[in-house]
Amino acid sequence: MVLETLDVTDSAGIGALALKYRGKPVDLLLLNAAQGPTPQTAVLSLAKIDFTTAGDSFAVNAIGPMQVTQAFYDSVAASGRKLIVAISSDSGSLEASVKKPILYNYKASKAALNMYMHTLSFETPRKGITLVMLHPGTVKTNPGLMRIPGALETPDAVGRIVALIDKLTPADNGRFMDNRGETMPW
Ligand SMILES: NC(=O)c1ccc[n+]([C@@H]2O[C@H](COP(=O)([O-])OP(=O)(O)OC[C@H]3O[C@@H](n4cnc5c(N)ncnc54)[C@H](OP(=O)(O)O)[C@@H]3O)[C@@H](O)[C@H]2O)c1
């Protein structure tokens, strides 16, 4: 196993890493990085939206994954599985996100990620690439999420996602799905 570090907002770093792996196949490009909500940013109202961090949300949650995808696209196309999985969120769904005036920056940036990937999904078939957007479920990755009833333990969520990714086929290209493979509403 090889581990690399990458800040998905660092264009030069993305380019350098992609160059290092140029010509090497990447079976699965899993875009997981995100700037999630914090207790300070989770509960908001219009008057309290912090626009000084809004740009960071979009940079990490939408633009970064798209730029990483652009940089590694040929490596994915050169692989056997040819998979791109963008870890999205129900927060990026108009229908499924919590119907409250909270998480403004997070919700908007995940919706932007979905639209970027949705648009790309009309191009991926040309290279035989399968692209999906995946809502992992509510997972206990921080103390706030641990208090949410029904939240999954991280190993459980990861197990579901790995099993789901194993079963992806080209027919799934462009889908937004949950961790059981059920279609999520946009
Ligand atoms: N947990 C949930 O209930 C839930 C629900 C729906 C969707 N999701 C999505 O699932 C994914 C994982 O969520 P999580 O709960 O594990 O989130 P998390 O605990 O906040 O972890 C986010 C990860 O993203 C990395 N990251 C942040 N900024 C980055 C950057 N600029 N460049 C590269 N990496 C960066 C962080 O690295 P560092 O630790 O080094 O900062 C961390 O490993 C995210 O896309 C999230 O939106 C989670």
Ligand as a Chemical Component Dictionary entry (heavy atoms), coordinates in Angstrom:
data_LIG
# 
_chem_comp.id                   LIG 
_chem_comp.type                 NON-POLYMER 
_chem_comp.pdbx_formal_charge   0 
_chem_comp.three_letter_code    LIG 
# 
loop_
_chem_comp_atom.comp_id 
_chem_comp_atom.atom_id 
_chem_comp_atom.alt_atom_id 
_chem_comp_atom.type_symbol 
_chem_comp_atom.charge 
_chem_comp_atom.model_Cartn_x 
_chem_comp_atom.model_Cartn_y 
_chem_comp_atom.model_Cartn_z 
_chem_comp_atom.pdbx_ordinal 
LIG N1  N1  N 0  -20.574 11.435 8.670 1  
LIG C1  C1  C 0  -21.770 11.573 8.108 2  
LIG O1  O1  O 0  -22.827 11.376 8.759 3  
LIG C2  C2  C 0  -21.891 11.969 6.670 4  
LIG C3  C3  C 0  -23.167 12.103 6.123 5  
LIG C4  C4  C 0  -23.290 12.439 4.787 6  
LIG C5  C5  C 0  -22.158 12.610 4.023 7  
LIG N2  N2  N 1  -20.916 12.498 4.573 8  
LIG C6  C6  C 0  -19.762 12.685 3.705 9  
LIG O2  O2  O 0  -18.877 11.595 3.874 10 
LIG C7  C7  C 0  -17.529 12.030 3.701 11 
LIG C8  C8  C 0  -16.721 11.677 4.922 12 
LIG O3  O3  O 0  -17.375 12.274 6.032 13 
LIG P1  P1  P 0  -16.776 12.245 7.510 14 
LIG O4  O4  O 0  -17.917 12.287 8.452 15 
LIG O5  O5  O -1 -15.743 11.161 7.618 16 
LIG O6  O6  O 0  -16.057 13.653 7.521 17 
LIG P2  P2  P 0  -14.901 14.193 8.448 18 
LIG O7  O7  O 0  -14.776 13.365 9.669 19 
LIG O8  O8  O 0  -15.153 15.662 8.574 20 
LIG O9  O9  O 0  -13.619 13.933 7.556 21 
LIG C9  C9  C 0  -13.413 14.716 6.436 22 
LIG C10 C10 C 0  -12.119 14.269 5.800 23 
LIG O10 O10 O 0  -11.838 15.181 4.721 24 
LIG C11 C11 C 0  -10.503 15.563 4.842 25 
LIG N3  N3  N 0  -10.298 16.894 4.307 26 
LIG C12 C12 C 0  -10.841 18.066 4.730 27 
LIG N4  N4  N 0  -10.383 19.083 3.980 28 
LIG C13 C13 C 0  -9.527  18.531 3.063 29 
LIG C14 C14 C 0  -8.752  19.061 2.028 30 
LIG N5  N5  N 0  -8.719  20.376 1.757 31 
LIG N6  N6  N 0  -8.003  18.212 1.275 32 
LIG C15 C15 C 0  -8.006  16.883 1.536 33 
LIG N7  N7  N 0  -8.728  16.323 2.521 34 
LIG C16 C16 C 0  -9.480  17.145 3.269 35 
LIG C17 C17 C 0  -10.194 15.520 6.324 36 
LIG O11 O11 O 0  -8.804  15.388 6.491 37 
LIG P3  P3  P 0  -8.096  15.913 7.842 38 
LIG O12 O12 O 0  -8.635  15.070 8.925 39 
LIG O13 O13 O 0  -6.663  15.705 7.555 40 
LIG O14 O14 O 0  -8.485  17.324 7.976 41 
LIG C18 C18 C 0  -10.938 14.285 6.757 42 
LIG O15 O15 O 0  -10.154 13.124 6.527 43 
LIG C19 C19 C 0  -17.601 13.540 3.446 44 
LIG O16 O16 O 0  -17.607 13.778 2.045 45 
LIG C20 C20 C 0  -18.947 13.926 4.047 46 
LIG O17 O17 O 0  -19.490 15.101 3.468 47 
LIG C21 C21 C 0  -20.761 12.176 5.880 48 
# 
loop_
_chem_comp_bond.comp_id 
_chem_comp_bond.atom_id_1 
_chem_comp_bond.atom_id_2 
_chem_comp_bond.value_order 
_chem_comp_bond.pdbx_ordinal 
LIG N1  C1  SING 1  
LIG C1  O1  DOUB 2  
LIG C1  C2  SING 3  
LIG C2  C3  SING 4  
LIG C2  C21 DOUB 5  
LIG C3  C4  DOUB 6  
LIG C4  C5  SING 7  
LIG C5  N2  DOUB 8  
LIG N2  C6  SING 9  
LIG N2  C21 SING 10 
LIG C6  O2  SING 11 
LIG C6  C20 SING 12 
LIG O2  C7  SING 13 
LIG C7  C8  SING 14 
LIG C7  C19 SING 15 
LIG C8  O3  SING 16 
LIG O3  P1  SING 17 
LIG P1  O4  DOUB 18 
LIG P1  O5  SING 19 
LIG P1  O6  SING 20 
LIG O6  P2  SING 21 
LIG P2  O7  DOUB 22 
LIG P2  O8  SING 23 
LIG P2  O9  SING 24 
LIG O9  C9  SING 25 
LIG C9  C10 SING 26 
LIG C10 O10 SING 27 
LIG C10 C18 SING 28 
LIG O10 C11 SING 29 
LIG C11 N3  SING 30 
LIG C11 C17 SING 31 
LIG N3  C12 SING 32 
LIG N3  C16 SING 33 
LIG C12 N4  DOUB 34 
LIG N4  C13 SING 35 
LIG C13 C14 SING 36 
LIG C13 C16 DOUB 37 
LIG C14 N5  SING 38 
LIG C14 N6  DOUB 39 
LIG N6  C15 SING 40 
LIG C15 N7  DOUB 41 
LIG N7  C16 SING 42 
LIG C17 O11 SING 43 
LIG C17 C18 SING 44 
LIG O11 P3  SING 45 
LIG P3  O12 DOUB 46 
LIG P3  O13 SING 47 
LIG P3  O14 SING 48 
LIG C18 O15 SING 49 
LIG C19 O16 SING 50 
LIG C19 C20 SING 51 
LIG C20 O17 SING 52 
# 
